[in-house]
Amino acid sequence: MRQLRLPGRPLTLTTRLVAVVVLLVAVTALAIGTATTIAMRENLDRRLDQDVRAALSRTLEGPSAPRPQAPDGSRDDDFGPGQELGSLSAVLPDDATPRGMVLSGGRGWDPGTALTDEQLAALSGLEESDRDLRTVRLPGLGDYRVAVADLEGGQVVAGLPLDEVEDTVADLLRLELLATLVGIALAAVAAVVVVRRQLAPLREVAATAHRVAELPLASGEIEMAERVPAGLTDERTEIGQVGSALNAMLDHVESSLAQRHRSEQQVRQFVADASHELRTPLATIAGYTELARRRPETTGTALAKVETESARMTALVEDLLLLARLDSGRPLEREPVDLSRLLLEAVNDARVVDPDHQWRLSLPDAPLTVTGDAARLHQVVTNLLTNARKYTPDGSTVTVTGNPSGFTVHDDGPGFSPELAPRAFERFVRGDVARTRAGGAGLGLSLVEAIVAAHGGTVALTSAPGDTTVTVILPR
């Protein structure tokens, strides 16, 4: 069904609802009026037919004594007693002049109006019927409902005018039309008031949305305090569903904008930290190059330092590139990896690199197998062991435990501070404040989390003085 629209201006919801209410009232009133009119007309027609048959009976049952004849040849006994005003009675003999009158209430020799030849001709030729009466239009008199009785030597016709029935039906139609117009006007006024009141909450929801739309959301930290009132969020109602959905959307938008702002801040911090980390080896390389140029005897020392800083800078760039690839969602290799062997090799390497720590490995009897990238998983284990070696004092015990869901790395060092632990996996966050030694660019744990996440796993940290555990869970 098409929606009605004014040229260049769409109809509002209030207008459409009021129009629907008015239309329903009009259709209902029309249906009731039509049914009432039909029922009234049928009832009046039925009563008129009964009166016509009664008039015919009275005409046939009139006194048999002869009565005076009017000067025009008609007789007032053609009606019989008790006839109504406006009644028609006609005698149509086969071998004589037909006569008839319409009772008009006169006295003496003028009890009514005699029928003209043209009117009598309209009544001639009608056939008797026990059931069916008929409507005849008489020139100058209008429509009459008549009944015919065949007698020996002619016919007798009796009838009543339809004017009263038509006038009654016309009055009823005028009354129904007036009542319908008044009802439509009252329904329109009531509908406008009720619809506006019922749509007031919807306008309040729209006002909330407009206020949010006016907020500056392009940049910076966003705070959207505007919400639809709690009284308009009852999901048992349609408006409540709209209000609840808008609040849910605003919550989602606010959290997304906050996450975007945090990401922007992290990117800025990441760029600043990366620039700082790269500037240090570059400055060192530039300084030793200048030293070798001015003092050739220090060339060997300068080249060794340049080589060291170049290797440090290369490792940093490679870590940054790996993080960038993981952030972009590039897939890793997916093949079976013997996790037991990988943990064993990593712990053995750590023993060789730092024999001053106590390295322990606990594995179940059954081999541990996961699906993933062996090189990147080895990097995860190596970074965790390197982190534990760097930030715990000599003699500390580092325990690696394998299990069917992944592995854990535990050390009994000083642990992370409560302020640093929630940010341990952020990039360029160092444990210098919490640990005993310095060093590194602060990307080790960030790489661990990124690689594990790329495998569909999770990594968690719990830390307290003397008890720090990193738990890695990998899909089998």
C-alpha positions in Angstrom: 0.0 0.0 0.0 1.5 3.3 -1.0 1.9 6.1 1.5 0.1 9.3 0.7 2.5 12.2 0.3 2.0 15.9 -0.2 4.1 17.3 -3.1 7.5 18.0 -1.8 6.6 17.3 1.8 6.5 13.9 3.4 3.7 13.2 5.8 4.6 13.0 9.5 3.8 9.9 11.6 1.3 11.9 13.5 -0.5 12.9 10.3 -0.5 9.4 9.0 -1.9 7.9 12.3 -4.6 10.6 12.6 -5.5 10.0 8.9 -5.8 6.2 9.6 -8.0 6.8 12.7 -10.2 9.2 10.8 -10.4 6.8 7.9 -11.4 3.9 10.2 -14.0 6.1 11.9 -15.4 7.1 8.5 -15.5 3.6 7.1 -17.1 2.3 10.4 -19.7 5.0 10.3 -20.4 4.4 6.6 -20.8 0.7 7.3 -23.1 1.3 10.3 -25.1 3.9 8.4 -25.5 1.7 5.3 -26.6 -1.3 7.4 -29.0 0.9 9.4 -30.5 2.5 6.3 -31.0 -0.8 4.6 -32.6 -2.3 7.7 -34.8 0.7 8.1 -35.8 0.7 4.5 -36.6 -3.0 4.6 -38.7 -2.5 7.7 -40.6 0.5 6.3 -41.2 -1.4 3.0 -42.4 -4.4 4.9 -44.8 -2.3 6.9 -46.0 -0.4 3.8 -46.7 -3.7 2.0 -48.7 -4.8 5.0 -50.6 -1.6 5.0 -51.2 -1.9 1.2 -52.6 -5.4 1.6 -54.8 -4.2 4.5 -56.0 -1.3 2.4 -56.9 -3.7 -0.4 -58.8 -5.9 2.1 -60.7 -3.0 3.4 -61.6 -2.0 -0.1 -62.9 -5.4 -0.9 -64.7 -5.7 2.4 -66.5 -2.4 2.2 -70.4 -2.1 2.7 -72.5 -3.6 0.0 -75.3 -1.0 0.2 -75.2 1.5 -2.7 -73.8 4.9 -1.9 -74.3 8.2 -3.6 -72.4 8.8 -6.7 -70.3 11.9 -7.1 -71.0 14.2 -9.9 -68.0 12.9 -11.8 -69.3 9.3 -11.6 -67.1 8.1 -8.8 -68.4 6.7 -5.5 -66.9 7.2 -2.1 -67.5 3.6 -1.2 -64.6 2.6 -3.5 -62.3 3.1 -0.4 -64.1 1.1 2.2 -63.9 2.2 5.9 -60.7 3.0 7.8 -58.5 4.0 4.9 -55.4 6.2 5.5 -55.0 9.6 4.0 -53.3 9.4 0.6 -54.7 5.9 0.0 -55.4 5.1 -3.6 -58.4 3.0 -4.7 -59.4 2.2 -8.3 -62.0 0.0 -9.9 -61.1 -1.2 -13.4 -64.1 -3.0 -14.9 -63.8 -4.9 -18.1 -66.9 -3.4 -19.8 -67.2 0.0 -18.1 -65.3 3.2 -17.5 -62.6 2.8 -14.9 -62.7 5.0 -11.9 -60.5 5.7 -8.9 -59.7 8.3 -6.2 -56.9 9.3 -3.9 -58.2 10.0 -0.3 -57.3 13.5 0.6 -59.6 14.1 3.6 -62.4 16.1 2.0 -66.0 15.9 3.1 -69.4 15.4 1.5 -69.1 14.9 -2.2 -65.4 15.7 -2.2 -63.8 12.9 -0.1 -60.7 12.8 -2.3 -59.2 13.5 -5.7 -60.4 11.5 -8.7 -57.7 9.8 -10.8 -57.2 11.1 -14.3 -57.4 8.9 -17.3 -53.6 9.0 -17.6 -53.2 7.8 -14.0 -55.9 5.1 -14.5 -54.1 4.0 -17.6 -50.9 3.5 -15.6 -52.9 1.2 -13.3 -54.5 -0.8 -16.1 -53.0 -4.2 -17.1 -51.6 -5.1 -13.7 -51.8 -8.7 -12.8 -52.9 -10.0 -9.4 -50.2 -11.5 -7.2 -50.6 -12.9 -3.7 -47.0 -12.3 -2.8 -45.6 -9.5 -4.9 -46.7 -6.0 -4.6 -45.4 -3.5 -7.1 -44.4 0.1 -7.3 -46.2 2.2 -10.0 -45.3 5.8 -10.9 -48.5 7.8 -11.4 -48.2 11.0 -13.4 -48.7 13.9 -11.1 -48.8 11.8 -7.9 -45.5 10.1 -7.7 -44.6 6.5 -6.8 -47.3 4.3 -5.2 -47.1 0.8 -3.8 -50.1 -1.0 -5.1 -51.9 -4.4 -4.7 -54.3 -5.8 -7.3 -57.3 -8.1 -6.8 -59.0 -9.7 -9.8 -62.8 -9.8 -9.5 -65.5 -11.0 -11.8 -65.8 -8.5 -14.5 -62.7 -6.4 -13.6 -60.0 -5.5 -11.1 -59.7 -3.6 -7.9 -56.4 -1.7 -7.1 -55.5 -0.3 -3.7 -52.2 1.4 -2.9 -50.3 3.8 -0.6 -47.8 6.5 -1.6 -44.0 5.9 -1.1 -43.4 9.5 -0.1 -43.5 8.9 3.6 -41.0 6.0 3.3 -38.7 8.1 1.0 -38.9 11.1 3.4 -38.1 8.9 6.4 -35.1 7.3 4.7 -33.9 10.7 3.5 -34.2 12.1 7.0 -32.3 9.1 8.3 -29.5 9.6 5.7 -29.2 13.3 6.6 -29.0 12.4 10.3 -26.4 9.7 9.6 -24.3 12.1 7.5 -24.4 14.8 10.2 -23.5 12.2 12.9 -20.7 10.9 10.7 -19.2 14.3 10.1 -19.4 15.2 13.8 -17.9 11.8 14.7 -15.0 12.3 12.2 -14.3 15.7 13.6 -14.3 14.5 17.2 -12.2 11.5 16.2 -9.6 13.7 14.4 -9.3 16.0 17.4 -9.0 13.1 19.9 -6.6 11.3 17.6 -4.3 14.4 17.3 -4.3 14.8 21.1 -3.7 11.1 21.9 -1.2 10.5 19.1 0.9 13.5 20.1 0.9 12.5 23.7 1.8 8.9 22.8 4.6 10.0 20.5 6.1 12.4 23.0 8.5 9.8 24.2 9.6 9.1 20.7 10.3 12.8 20.2 12.4 12.7 23.4 14.4 9.8 22.0 14.9 11.8 18.8 16.0 14.8 20.8 18.6 12.6 22.5 19.9 11.4 19.2 20.1 15.1 17.9 22.1 16.1 21.0 24.6 13.3 20.5 24.9 14.3 16.8 25.9 17.8 17.8 28.9 16.4 19.9 32.4 16.8 18.4 33.4 13.2 17.7 36.1 13.7 15.1 39.1 13.5 17.5 40.3 13.6 21.0 38.9 11.8 24.0 35.2 11.4 23.6 32.7 11.5 26.5 29.0 10.9 25.6 26.9 11.4 28.7 23.7 11.7 26.7 21.4 8.7 27.1 17.7 8.0 26.7 16.1 8.2 30.2 15.5 4.8 31.9 11.8 5.3 31.8 11.9 5.1 28.0 13.9 1.9 27.7 11.4 -0.7 28.7 11.7 -3.2 25.9 8.1 -4.4 26.5 7.0 -1.4 24.5 7.9 -0.3 20.9 9.3 3.1 22.0 11.2 1.3 24.8 12.8 -0.9 22.3 13.9 2.1 20.2 15.3 3.8 23.4 17.1 0.7 24.5 18.6 0.1 21.1 19.7 3.8 20.9 21.4 3.5 24.4 23.1 0.3 23.3 24.3 1.9 20.2 25.6 5.0 22.1 27.4 2.7 24.5 29.0 0.8 21.6 29.9 4.1 19.9 31.4 5.5 23.1 33.5 2.4 23.8 34.6 2.2 20.2 35.6 5.9 20.2 37.4 5.4 23.5 39.2 2.4 22.0 40.1 4.4 18.9 41.4 7.2 21.1 43.5 4.7 23.1 44.8 3.2 19.8 45.7 6.6 18.5 47.5 7.3 21.8 49.3 4.0 21.6 50.3 4.6 18.0 51.7 8.0 18.9 53.5 6.5 21.9 54.7 3.7 19.7 56.1 6.0 17.1 57.7 8.2 19.8 59.3 5.2 21.5 60.4 3.6 18.3 62.0 6.9 17.2 63.7 7.1 20.6 65.0 3.5 20.4 66.3 4.0 16.9 67.8 7.4 17.7 70.0 6.0 20.4 72.0 3.5 18.2 72.0 5.9 15.3 73.6 8.6 17.5 76.1 6.0 18.8 77.0 4.9 15.3 77.4 8.6 14.2 79.5 9.4 17.3 81.9 6.4 16.8 82.1 7.1 13.1 83.2 10.7 13.8 85.6 9.4 16.4 87.2 7.0 13.9 87.5 9.7 11.3 89.3 12.1 13.7 91.3 9.4 15.5 92.2 6.6 13.1 93.8 4.6 15.9 90.3 4.0 17.4 88.9 2.6 14.2 88.8 -1.0 15.4 87.0 -0.1 18.6 84.6 2.2 16.6 83.8 -0.5 14.1 83.0 -3.0 16.8 80.7 -0.5 18.5 79.1 0.3 15.2 78.6 -3.4 14.5 77.0 -3.9 18.0 74.6 -0.9 17.6 73.7 -2.0 14.0 72.8 -5.4 15.3 70.7 -3.9 18.1 69.0 -1.6 15.6 68.4 -4.5 13.2 66.8 -6.6 15.9 64.6 -3.7 16.9 63.5 -3.1 13.4 62.8 -6.8 12.9 60.7 -6.9 16.0 58.7 -3.8 14.8 58.2 -5.4 11.4 56.9 -8.6 13.0 54.5 -6.7 15.2 53.3 -4.8 12.2 52.7 -8.0 10.2 50.8 -9.5 13.1 48.7 -6.4 13.6 47.8 -6.5 9.9 46.5 -10.0 10.3 48.9 -11.9 8.1 48.5 -15.6 8.7 51.2 -17.7 10.3 52.2 -21.2 9.3 49.8 -23.9 10.4 51.5 -27.2 10.9 51.9 -29.7 13.8 54.5 -28.6 16.3 56.2 -30.8 18.9 55.8 -28.5 21.9 57.6 -30.8 24.3 60.8 -30.7 22.1 60.5 -27.0 21.6 60.4 -26.3 25.4 63.3 -28.7 26.0 65.5 -27.0 23.4 64.6 -23.5 24.7 65.4 -24.4 28.3 68.7 -26.1 27.3 69.7 -23.0 25.4 68.9 -20.8 28.4 71.2 -23.1 30.6 74.1 -22.5 28.2 73.5 -18.7 28.0 73.1 -18.1 31.7 74.3 -20.9 34.0 73.9 -18.7 37.0 70.1 -19.3 37.1 68.4 -22.5 38.0 66.5 -23.8 35.0 63.8 -26.4 35.5 61.6 -28.2 33.0 58.5 -30.2 33.8 56.8 -32.2 31.0 54.1 -34.9 31.0 55.0 -38.4 29.8 52.8 -38.0 26.6 54.2 -35.7 23.9 52.6 -32.3 23.6 51.6 -31.3 20.1 50.0 -28.1 18.9 49.2 -26.6 15.5 51.1 -23.4 14.6 54.3 -21.8 13.5 57.2 -23.5 15.1 59.6 -20.6 14.6 57.2 -18.1 16.2 56.3 -20.4 19.1 60.1 -20.8 19.7 60.4 -17.0 19.8 57.6 -16.9 22.4 59.4 -19.3 24.7 62.7 -17.7 24.1 61.4 -14.2 24.9 59.8 -15.4 28.1 63.0 -17.1 29.3 65.1 -14.1 28.2 62.7 -11.8 30.2 63.0 -14.0 33.3 66.8 -14.2 32.9 67.3 -10.4 32.5 65.0 -9.2 35.3 65.7 -11.7 38.0 68.9 -11.9 40.1 71.5 -14.6 39.8 70.5 -17.8 41.5 66.8 -17.4 40.8 64.9 -20.4 39.7 62.9 -20.4 36.5 60.5 -23.3 36.0 58.9 -24.1 32.6 55.9 -26.5 32.9 54.2 -28.0 29.8 50.6 -29.2 29.8 48.0 -30.2 27.2 46.6 -26.7 26.9 50.0 -24.9 26.6 52.8 -24.1 29.1 53.7 -21.8 32.0 57.0 -19.9 32.9 57.4 -19.3 36.6 60.3 -17.4 38.4 60.9 -16.5 42.0 62.3 -13.1 41.3 61.0 -9.7 42.6 58.1 -9.6 40.2 56.2 -6.8 38.6 55.0 -3.8 40.5 51.2 -3.6 40.9 51.2 -0.5 38.7 53.2 -2.2 35.9 51.6 -5.6 35.9 48.4 -4.6 34.0 50.5 -2.9 31.3 53.2 -5.6 31.0 52.2 -6.6 27.5 52.1 -3.1 26.1 54.8 -2.1 23.7 57.9 -0.4 25.0 56.9 -1.0 28.6 60.0 -2.0 30.5 60.4 -3.8 33.8 63.3 -1.6 34.9 61.2 -0.2 37.7 60.2 -3.6 39.0 63.2 -5.7 38.1 66.8 -5.7 39.1 68.4 -5.1 35.7 67.8 -2.9 32.8 68.0 -3.5 29.1 65.8 -4.3 26.1 63.4 -2.1 24.1 60.3 -3.3 25.9 58.9 -5.4 23.0 59.5 -8.9 24.3 56.2 -9.5 26.1 54.3 -7.5 23.3 55.6 -10.0 20.8 54.6 -12.9 23.0 51.1 -11.6 23.2 50.8 -10.8 19.5 52.2 -14.2 18.4 50.0 -16.2 20.8 46.9 -14.2 19.7 47.8 -14.9 16.1 47.7 -18.6 17.0 44.2 -18.2 18.5 45.5 -18.5 22.1 45.8 -16.3 25.2 48.6 -15.2 27.5 48.1 -14.1 31.1 50.4 -12.7 33.8 50.2 -13.1 37.6 52.9 -11.4 39.7 53.8 -11.0 43.3 57.2 -10.8 45.0 58.8 -14.2 44.7 56.0 -15.6 42.5 55.6 -14.5 38.9 53.9 -16.8 36.4 53.2 -16.3 32.7 50.5 -18.7 31.4 50.3 -19.4 27.7 47.3 -21.3 26.4 47.4 -22.6 22.8 44.7 -24.4 20.8 45.5 -28.1 20.4 
